[in-house]
Amino acid sequence: MINSFFDELNSEIKKGVTEHGHPFRFITMATVGDETVARLRTVVLREVSEDLRLSIYTDSRTQKINHINTNDQVSFLLYHPEKMLQLKIEGSAIVVTDKDRLISTWQTIQPNSKKDYITNSSPGSPIKNPDHITYIEKENYFCIIDVVPTKIEYLKLKRPNHIRALFEKIDNSWNGEFLVP
């Protein structure tokens, strides 16, 4: 019985990339680094592998990269309002260094979206006017982060009973147990 809930979450996560308008396209990511407070931000889910490795794109100068270099443990929060389904994913983040993958992925990005990775100043830098951002042409700060999940918590809000389950990856296999909602 518990496997059906894992199958559902697996399918829904993958739809975040393949289905236009799916609520799992934009997800919340938390990092900590060596700070005492988690930093949250919305990221775009770009790729999901068969074994549920989740990939996002970012500028290599962001604070999340600094956090991951200090502490690679991250979490994602996904919520589907129509299905009343919440997923909390914990895992290890890996900053991709494979030049071939970075170059081939960069070539697939739409020209207007490339602007996110070629600003002269790093994300979060103060500016006087949002219309006066300068861009560089010869290089980019495009980066891919892969997150390998180790835990996924499933919560479906429904009546008469909510359903909550925890799935942990042990020896390349997902094991699940129900939890009190």
C-alpha positions in Angstrom: 0.0 0.0 0.0 2.7 2.5 0.9 4.4 2.0 -2.5 1.4 3.6 -4.2 2.1 6.9 -2.3 5.8 6.8 -3.4 4.7 6.1 -7.0 2.4 9.2 -6.8 5.1 11.5 -5.4 7.6 10.2 -8.0 5.1 10.9 -10.8 4.2 14.4 -9.5 7.8 15.5 -9.0 8.6 14.5 -12.6 5.5 16.4 -13.9 7.0 19.5 -12.4 9.4 19.5 -15.3 7.3 18.0 -18.1 3.8 19.5 -17.5 3.3 23.1 -18.3 1.9 25.0 -15.3 2.5 22.2 -12.8 2.8 23.5 -9.2 6.1 21.6 -8.7 7.8 23.7 -11.3 8.5 26.5 -8.8 9.7 25.1 -5.4 11.1 26.4 -2.2 14.8 25.6 -1.5 16.4 26.0 2.0 20.2 26.1 2.7 22.0 26.8 5.9 25.8 27.0 5.3 27.4 28.0 8.6 24.7 30.5 9.5 22.2 29.9 12.3 19.1 30.6 10.2 18.0 28.8 7.1 17.8 30.9 4.0 14.7 30.2 1.8 14.2 31.0 -1.9 12.0 29.9 -4.8 13.9 28.0 -7.5 12.8 26.5 -10.8 12.9 22.7 -11.0 14.7 22.1 -14.3 15.5 18.3 -14.4 14.5 15.2 -12.6 16.3 11.9 -13.3 14.8 8.4 -13.1 16.3 8.0 -9.6 14.8 11.4 -8.5 18.0 13.5 -8.7 16.6 17.0 -8.9 18.4 19.8 -10.7 18.1 23.5 -10.6 20.0 26.3 -12.4 21.6 29.3 -10.6 24.2 32.0 -10.9 27.5 30.6 -9.4 27.9 33.8 -7.4 24.8 33.3 -5.3 24.6 32.8 -1.5 23.2 29.3 -2.0 26.5 28.2 -3.7 28.4 29.5 -0.7 26.1 27.7 1.6 26.4 24.4 -0.3 30.1 24.7 -0.3 30.0 24.9 3.5 27.1 22.5 4.1 25.8 20.4 1.3 22.6 19.4 3.1 19.6 21.2 1.6 15.8 20.8 1.5 13.0 21.5 -0.9 9.3 22.2 -0.2 6.8 21.4 -2.9 3.1 22.0 -2.6 0.3 21.1 -5.0 -2.8 23.1 -4.0 -5.4 21.2 -6.1 -4.2 17.8 -4.8 -3.5 19.2 -1.3 -0.2 17.4 -1.5 3.0 18.6 0.2 6.4 17.0 -0.2 9.5 17.8 1.9 12.7 16.6 0.3 16.0 16.5 2.1 19.3 15.6 0.3 22.8 16.4 -0.6 23.6 19.1 -3.1 26.3 18.9 -5.6 27.5 21.8 -7.6 28.0 20.4 -11.1 31.6 20.9 -12.5 31.2 18.7 -15.6 32.1 21.3 -18.3 30.4 19.3 -21.1 27.2 19.2 -19.2 27.3 22.9 -18.4 28.1 23.9 -22.0 25.4 21.6 -23.5 22.8 22.8 -21.0 23.8 26.4 -21.5 23.2 26.0 -25.3 19.6 25.0 -24.6 18.7 28.0 -22.6 16.6 30.7 -24.3 18.5 33.9 -25.0 16.3 36.1 -22.8 16.8 33.6 -19.9 20.5 33.7 -20.3 20.4 37.3 -18.9 19.9 35.7 -15.4 23.5 34.4 -15.6 25.4 37.2 -17.2 24.9 40.3 -15.0 28.0 42.3 -14.4 27.3 42.4 -10.6 26.4 39.3 -8.6 22.8 38.6 -7.5 21.9 40.5 -4.4 24.2 43.4 -5.1 22.7 46.8 -4.4 21.6 48.9 -7.4 20.1 52.3 -7.7 17.7 51.5 -10.5 16.4 48.0 -11.8 16.6 49.3 -15.4 20.3 50.0 -15.2 21.7 46.4 -14.8 24.7 45.8 -17.0 25.4 42.5 -18.7 28.6 40.9 -19.9 28.8 39.1 -23.2 32.0 37.0 -23.2 31.4 34.9 -20.1 28.6 33.6 -17.9 28.1 32.5 -14.3 25.7 29.7 -15.2 25.7 26.8 -12.7 23.7 23.6 -12.2 23.0 22.2 -8.7 22.0 18.5 -8.5 20.2 17.4 -5.3 20.3 13.7 -4.5 17.4 13.1 -2.1 17.9 10.9 1.0 14.4 11.6 2.6 11.0 12.5 1.2 8.1 13.2 3.4 4.7 12.9 1.8 1.6 14.7 3.3 -1.8 14.5 1.7 -4.5 16.6 3.3 -7.8 14.9 2.9 -10.9 13.8 4.8 -11.6 11.8 6.8 -7.9 11.2 7.4 -4.7 12.9 6.3 -2.0 10.6 5.0 1.6 11.2 6.0 4.5 9.0 5.1 8.3 9.1 5.3 10.5 7.6 2.5 14.2 7.1 3.2 16.8 6.0 0.7 18.9 3.2 2.1 21.3 1.3 0.0 19.8 2.7 -3.3 16.3 1.6 -2.3 13.4 3.7 -1.0 11.9 2.4 2.2 8.7 3.9 3.5 6.7 4.1 6.7 3.5 5.8 7.6 3.6 8.6 10.2 0.9 10.3 12.3 -0.2 13.3 10.3 
